Structure formats: structure tokens, C-alpha cells
Amino acid sequence: MERKALRWREEWGIGIVEELVAVGILGLAIVVFLTGLSTALMAVRAVDERVYMENLARRQLEDTKQQPFSTAPTPTYPTVASDVSLDATNSNPPTNTLQLITATVSYNGKTFQLSEFKVKR
């Protein structure tokens, strides 16, 4: 009987080794979670930049379509923002009724291009 009581005292409670293992596992789980969170935030930032650049390019193309048609050999149109460069080329030189408009947006070291046609009406 005394032997069982002695054994009970030896196994009672959590030892320091078990506590260290539990803290280590918890720490590892926190590191994995924070790494995933950081990666997700970087992905969201990249998507936000892409959406910003695409919206700005679309806005530029829509604004350019609303401008009067330029019959100059190298047509120029105003830009909607300083991040945008615009290139317009005549696509059918004999009649000059169709232009290829390309809006290029540069933002945070990245570029995005979008092209559409402008028709003389």
C-alpha cells in the first residue's frame, strides 16, 4: 500500500519538461500563424496595387475616348494622373479614323499596360 502512495506522489502534477514542450509547441504554432498572416497581408497589398493601376488605366482610356479625335500624325491627349503615360498611334494611316490608345501606369516600381481603340465618329 505504501508503495502505491509513493508512486502516486512521483507522477502527480506536470513536470518542467512537459511544460517546456507545451510552451515550445505553442510558440511554434504562433510563429506559423504570424508567418501566414504576413504572407496574406503581402498578397493583399499586391492585389491592391494591381487594382489601383488597372482602375487608373481604365479611367485614362475612358477619358481619352471622350476627348475630341485628334487627326495629327502623332496624336496627343491629356493624362488624368502623373502616374500615367499615354501613347496614341494611328492604326489605319490612309483614313486616320482609328487609333490604338495605350495607357501605361507606373506605381511602386511596377507597370501595367492597357490598350483600346479610339474611333473617329
C-alpha positions in Angstrom: 0.0 0.0 0.0 2.8 2.4 0.9 4.4 1.6 -2.5 1.3 2.8 -4.4 1.2 6.1 -2.4 4.9 6.7 -3.2 4.3 6.1 -6.9 1.3 8.5 -6.8 3.5 11.3 -5.5 6.1 10.8 -8.2 3.5 11.1 -11.0 1.5 13.9 -9.5 1.4 17.2 -11.4 3.1 18.4 -14.6 6.9 18.3 -14.7 9.1 21.1 -16.1 9.9 19.0 -19.2 6.2 18.7 -20.1 5.8 22.5 -19.6 8.7 23.3 -21.8 7.4 21.1 -24.6 4.0 22.6 -24.4 5.4 26.2 -24.5 7.6 25.2 -27.4 4.7 23.8 -29.4 2.6 26.8 -28.6 5.5 29.1 -29.7 5.8 27.2 -32.9 2.1 27.5 -33.6 2.3 31.3 -33.0 5.2 31.6 -35.4 3.5 29.6 -38.1 0.3 31.7 -37.7 2.2 35.0 -37.9 4.1 33.9 -40.9 0.8 33.0 -42.7 -0.7 36.3 -41.7 2.3 38.3 -43.0 2.1 36.4 -46.3 -1.6 37.1 -46.6 -1.0 40.8 -46.0 1.7 41.0 -48.7 -0.7 39.3 -51.1 -3.5 41.8 -50.3 -1.1 44.7 -50.9 0.0 43.3 -54.3 -3.7 42.9 -55.3 -4.5 46.4 -54.1 -1.7 47.8 -56.2 -2.8 45.9 -59.3 -6.4 47.0 -58.9 -5.2 50.7 -58.4 -3.1 50.5 -61.6 -5.9 48.8 -63.6 -8.5 51.3 -62.5 -6.3 54.2 -63.3 -5.5 52.8 -66.8 -9.2 52.3 -67.4 -10.0 55.8 -66.3 -7.4 57.1 -68.6 -8.7 55.2 -71.6 -12.3 56.3 -70.9 -11.2 59.9 -70.5 -9.2 59.7 -73.8 -12.2 58.3 -75.6 -14.3 61.3 -74.5 -11.7 63.7 -75.9 -12.2 65.0 -79.5 -10.5 62.8 -82.1 -7.0 64.1 -82.9 -6.1 63.9 -86.6 -2.4 64.8 -86.0 0.2 62.3 -87.3 1.2 61.6 -83.6 -1.9 62.3 -81.6 -1.6 63.6 -78.0 -4.2 63.6 -75.3 -4.1 64.8 -71.7 -3.4 62.4 -68.9 -5.5 62.0 -65.8 -2.6 61.5 -63.3 1.1 61.8 -63.1 1.5 58.0 -62.8 0.1 57.5 -66.3 1.8 57.8 -69.6 -0.3 57.7 -72.8 0.6 56.5 -76.3 -1.7 57.0 -79.3 -0.9 55.7 -82.7 -3.0 55.9 -85.9 -3.9 52.3 -86.9 -5.1 53.0 -90.4 -3.0 55.8 -91.9 -4.9 56.4 -95.2 -8.1 57.5 -93.4 -6.9 58.2 -89.9 -10.2 57.1 -88.3 -8.8 54.5 -85.9 -6.2 55.0 -83.2 -4.7 52.5 -80.8 -4.6 54.1 -77.3 -2.2 52.5 -74.8 -2.2 53.7 -71.2 0.8 52.7 -69.1 0.6 53.1 -65.3 3.8 53.1 -63.2 3.3 52.7 -59.5 5.8 51.5 -56.8 8.2 50.2 -59.4 5.6 48.2 -61.2 4.0 48.9 -64.6 0.6 48.0 -66.0 -0.5 48.5 -69.6 -4.0 48.5 -71.1 -4.9 49.2 -74.8 -8.1 50.0 -76.6 -9.1 51.5 -79.9 -10.5 55.0 -80.4 -12.7 55.5 -83.4 -13.4 58.8 -85.2 -17.2 59.3 -85.2 
